[in-house]
Amino acid sequence: MKARNIVFIVVLAIIITALVVMSALKGHMHTNNDNYVGNPGGNLYNGGLFCEHDGKVYFSNPSDSGFLYVMNSDESEPKKLAGVAVESINADDHRVYYALSGSSTGSGLGYIRKATGLFSIKNNGGDSLCYTQDAVGVAALVGNYIYYQHYDKSVGTYLDRIRIDKSDNVTLIPSMVIPASADSGYIYFAGVPVNNGTHTEGDMYLHMLDTRTGTETVLYEHQMYQPIYDNGYIYYLDLETRYQLHRYSPVTGEDIALTTERVDMFNVGGGMIYYQTDSSSPDAALKRMTTEGADREIVATGIYCDINMTSNFVYFHSYDSKVPMYHQSLRGGVNVMLFEP
């Protein structure tokens, strides 16, 4: 048999094997409801270091190099799932999805010792899938797709989408859109001004992306940052009033200021808002209030960030160090303690 024919047969066999494997993967991959959300927007804006699903909390363990762990929602029985530093954690009934944080090269088959990329594993560990090894920013699981900020050195950072079975990978919006906050099949985000070489185009208005049709619309012509959908309202930092925290109703159009002071970052959930006040102020502090703006109180003085929430706790750390991590009961009295799983 001629060498050319042997090469052809070998290549054909490789292609057939690859097609069979991909077909098997798709056949065994689960599906989610189109409205499913893998982690609340407030967590993803704050690094996505904690993600609660079905009584379990998947988290980046600050006590172990930021590696992926799981514990019960009451913080009992912590267990390592992957020896890689992670962020933008999302979860569904079967798998945990995450971006590598870039702070650790990790280990294990499939990682090829690169500290960037988008991956998933089974929710009890193992069976790693790699979606990309490029640098990834915020990533959000919505329905059966992961929407993620994809950095390419030749074009910059775009909003891409890939199906959980690794198919249908496309660019949706050619700008640095943050896909953190989603509800009922819609992603809410602030528009991103883009310089086309001669002038700047775009806005920082509230946009809404229909994930089923790909249709993008402007929902509210008001300049904002970090819009988070929660229980019928959009909470956001108002760029027109020096980063005051606002609450907007898409149904009634009502827009109210919840703070008069500048807010650097915040999270909302479970009827509570935790927020960091102006870091340049000598009175900077992590504070909390209800979503109605009532019962305001100081949680901790100083500057804190990466405010993540579960049904029972809120987690945060000092701005200048990821260790130690602190936690506090989501509701009830102020009782800040070290989080050392």
Buried (B, 14 or more C-beta within 10 A) or exposed (E): EEEEEEEEEEEEEEEEEEEEEEEEEEEEBEEBEEBBBBBBBBBBBBBBBBBBBEEBBBBBBBBBBBBBBBBEBEBEEBEEBBBBBBBBBBBBEBBBBBBBBBBBBBEEEEBEEBBBBBBBBEBEBEEBBBBBBBBBBBBBBBBBBBBBBBBEEEEEBBBBBBBBBBEEBEEBBEBBBBBBBBBEBBBBBBBBEBEEEEEEEEBBBBBBBEBEEEEBEEBBEBBBBBBBBBEEBBBBBBBEBEBBBBBBEBEEEEBEEBBEBBBBBBBBBBEBBBBBBBBEEEEBBBBBBEBEBEEEEEBBEEBBBBBBBBEBBBBBBBBEEBEEBBBBEBEEEEEBEEBEB
